[in-house]
Amino acid sequence: MPSFDFSSFKITPFAILDILLLAIIIYQLYNLIRGTIAANIFIGLAIIYVLYFIVPESKMPLLAGILKKVADVGIIAVIVLFQQEIRRFLLLMGKNASLQRNKAWWRYFFGKVETEKNNYARIKPIIDACKSMKQTRTGALIVFAKYYDEQFYQNSCEVLDARISKRVLESIFQKNSPLHDGAVVIAENKIKSASCILPVTEKADLPAQFGLRHRAGIGVTEANDATAIIVSEETGEISYAKQGRIKMDISFAELEKLLNKDF
């Protein structure tokens, strides 16, 4: 049975830093898999590893041998089973370290901060389209991608590369439009693509009334550095998804505030 020599472990500033960094990483990983099927897989793997450490090899050689084989390929199994969560974790780390994310600070220090008036002019067509679709109860899914991953989006989308306007968004999501069934992706201040088929979230604790549109809106924000607006076809309710979490039934004032911050 494997053992660890605790006598070689000494309390030093670097040891404390080591523990703190490990705790932060574990906490971030917990946030990524919380409420998903991956959490159940993780529990299953944890049980196998606990058994591996406590099963006596001399008395139960068959079970101990099987558990040893599983433990030997543990890293490969983790990569295969948690590839989606690992991708999200790396995206989270890259997003925090990215120079793109810090451009706003450079603009601030060099006096090039975009005025609220100009920013509102960018998001006004989107808000106006959401108001119209809320009144008519037109289902919609609008994704705001900070980095447009052509391989991820274009494989299942119709490429538009169009200027953002209220009429264009309304026409795309009209029930008779051939592009209405799917998501619109906005990036680089343009409607890059429409009718996108997106991966749905694997979270098991979502409200029963959530359909594929809501699940896709949450799923795309889990897998990419993106946010999403969802307009419910049944109720007209507007929801906002970010980093795998969703705010339901938000007001247009809240929507404007969120878009000012994220878009």
JOVENJO-V741518 format. One record per residue. N is the residue number from 1. PHI is phi in radians with two decimals (999 if undefined). D_FIRST is the distance of its C-alpha to the first C-alpha in whole Angstrom. Layout:
BEGIN
{{N,PHI,D_FIRST} {N,PHI,D_FIRST}}
END
This chain:
BEGIN
{{1,999,0} {2,-1.09,4} {3,-2.42,7} {4,-2.22,10} {5,-1.49,13} {6,-1.28,16} {7,-1.16,18} {8,-1.48,19} {9,-1.60,20} {10,-2.08,24} {11,-1.40,26} {12,-2.31,29} {13,-0.97,31} {14,-1.22,29} {15,-1.14,26} {16,-1.14,28} {17,-1.09,29} {18,-1.03,26} {19,-1.15,25} {20,-1.12,28} {21,-1.10,28} {22,-1.11,25} {23,-1.12,26} {24,-1.13,29} {25,-1.09,27} {26,-1.09,25} {27,-1.12,29} {28,-1.13,30} {29,-1.12,28} {30,-1.07,28} {31,-1.09,32} {32,-1.25,32} {33,-1.74,30} {34,-1.04,31} {35,1.37,33} {36,-1.93,32} {37,-1.11,31} {38,-1.04,28} {39,-1.09,27} {40,-1.17,26} {41,-1.12,24} {42,-1.07,22} {43,-1.09,21} {44,-1.08,20} {45,-1.14,18} {46,-1.10,16} {47,-1.10,16} {48,-1.08,14} {49,-1.22,12} {50,-1.11,11} {51,-1.08,11} {52,-1.05,8} {53,-1.43,6} {54,-1.82,7} {55,-1.30,8} {56,-1.28,7} {57,-1.19,7} {58,-1.26,10} {59,-1.70,12} {60,-2.30,12} {61,-1.14,11} {62,-1.15,14} {63,-1.13,13} {64,-1.10,9} {65,-1.15,11} {66,-1.12,14} {67,-1.11,11} {68,-1.14,10} {69,-1.09,14} {70,-1.13,15} {71,-1.16,12} {72,-1.13,14} {73,-1.81,17} {74,-1.02,17} {75,-1.11,19} {76,-1.11,22} {77,-1.10,21} {78,-1.10,22} {79,-1.11,25} {80,-1.20,26} {81,-1.30,26} {82,-2.00,27} {83,-1.09,30} {84,-1.16,32} {85,-1.21,31} {86,-1.12,30} {87,-1.06,33} {88,-1.13,35} {89,-1.13,32} {90,-1.17,34} {91,-1.09,37} {92,-1.11,37} {93,-1.16,36} {94,-1.15,39} {95,-1.13,41} {96,-1.26,41} {97,-1.66,41} {98,-1.20,44} {99,-1.18,47} {100,-1.04,49} {101,-1.19,47} {102,-1.66,49} {103,-1.05,52} {104,-1.05,54} {105,-1.15,53} {106,-1.09,55} {107,-1.10,58} {108,-1.11,58} {109,-1.22,58} {110,-1.76,61} {111,1.26,63} {112,-2.08,62} {113,-1.21,61} {114,-1.22,62} {115,-1.25,64} {116,-1.08,63} {117,-1.09,67} {118,-1.16,65} {119,-1.16,62} {120,-1.12,64} {121,-1.11,66} {122,-1.27,63} {123,-1.64,61} {124,-1.02,64} {125,-1.03,64} {126,-1.22,61} {127,-1.12,62} {128,-1.08,65} {129,-1.14,64} {130,-1.13,61} {131,-1.08,64} {132,-1.13,66} {133,-1.24,63} {134,-1.15,62} {135,-1.14,66} {136,-1.59,66} {137,0.94,62} {138,-1.68,61} {139,-1.15,58} {140,-2.65,56} {141,-2.42,53} {142,-2.03,54} {143,-1.88,51} {144,-1.90,51} {145,-1.72,49} {146,-1.24,49} {147,-2.25,48} {148,-1.43,49} {149,-1.51,47} {150,-1.07,49} {151,-1.12,46} {152,-1.29,45} {153,-1.55,48} {154,-1.28,51} {155,-1.10,49} {156,-2.22,50} {157,-2.22,53} {158,-1.69,57} {159,-1.32,57} {160,-2.03,60} {161,0.97,60} {162,-1.89,63} {163,-1.22,64} {164,-1.28,63} {165,-2.62,65} {166,-1.07,66} {167,-1.16,68} {168,-1.13,65} {169,-1.11,62} {170,-1.11,64} {171,-1.18,66} {172,-1.12,62} {173,-1.60,61} {174,-1.05,64} {175,-1.08,63} {176,-1.57,66} {177,-1.36,64} {178,-1.20,62} {179,-1.79,60} {180,-1.24,59} {181,-1.50,56} {182,2.59,53} {183,-1.90,53} {184,-1.69,55} {185,-1.94,53} {186,-1.92,55} {187,-2.70,54} {188,0.96,56} {189,1.07,59} {190,-2.46,59} {191,-1.42,58} {192,-1.33,56} {193,-2.75,56} {194,-2.43,56} {195,1.00,55} {196,-1.48,51} {197,-1.62,49} {198,-1.95,46} {199,-1.21,42} {200,-1.57,42} {201,-1.19,39} {202,-1.76,36} {203,-1.08,36} {204,-1.78,36} {205,-1.90,38} {206,-1.49,41} {207,-1.01,45} {208,-1.13,46} {209,-1.36,49} {210,-1.25,47} {211,-1.73,48} {212,-1.12,47} {213,-1.11,49} {214,-1.17,48} {215,-1.17,44} {216,-1.22,45} {217,-1.08,46} {218,-1.25,43} {219,-1.07,41} {220,-1.21,43} {221,-1.39,42} {222,-1.34,39} {223,-1.57,39} {224,-2.44,41} {225,-1.42,43} {226,-2.60,46} {227,-2.20,47} {228,-2.57,49} {229,-1.83,52} {230,-2.10,52} {231,-1.86,56} {232,-1.30,55} {233,-1.28,58} {234,-1.41,58} {235,-2.03,59} {236,1.38,59} {237,-1.13,57} {238,-1.81,55} {239,-2.15,52} {240,-2.34,50} {241,-1.92,46} {242,-2.73,44} {243,0.91,41} {244,1.38,40} {245,-2.03,42} {246,-2.33,45} {247,-1.83,48} {248,-1.79,50} {249,0.89,54} {250,-1.52,55} {251,-1.44,59} {252,-1.24,60} {253,-1.14,60} {254,-1.14,57} {255,-1.08,56} {256,-1.06,59} {257,-1.11,57} {258,-1.16,53} {259,-1.19,55} {260,-1.04,56} {261,-1.39,53} {262,-1.77,51} {263,-1.84,54}}
END
